[in-house]
Amino acid sequence: MGESIYPLYWEWLPNSGEELRDYPLYFQYLNLLPDIAEADLVTDIYLPLK
């Protein structure tokens, strides 16, 4: 997940003009192992903004 999260903080956020809320980042897992192959896993990443 690090390859997905860190660019949000280091690249996108500073250039977006957005501000973080005082709330942690969280994930919504749309499918789970072992029901689906690892290559087909899908996760939404929520970065709470003001």
N, C-alpha and C positions, 0 to 999 in steps of 0.2 A: 504493500500500500504506500510505502514511502515515495515511490516514483510518482504517485498520483497526488499526494498531499503536499509535499514540499514545494513543488512549482506553484501551487495556489498561494502560498505564503510569500515565497521569494520572488516570483515573477508576476503573477496576475494581480495580486492585491496591491502592491505599490504603484502599479500603472493603471489601476481601475478607478481610482478616486473614491472607492468605498472604504468604510471603516468597520472593524470587527465589533460585534456586540460582546458583552461580558457573558459569554456562553460558549461551551466547548463545541468543537467540531464533532459531528456524529455521522454514522453510516447507516444506510438502510440496505440490508442484504435482500436482493430481489429473488435470489434462488440460492440453494445451499447444497453442500456436499452431504451425503453421497448421492443425492438424487440427480445430480448433473455433473458432467465432466468439468474438471478444474478449468480448462480453457474456455468454457462457456459460462463461467460465473459472472454475474452482473451485480455491481454495488453502486448505489448513489451516494455521493459524498456531499454533505450539507455543511456549508461554511456560514454560520449565522452573522448577518450583517446588520448594521444600524439602519 
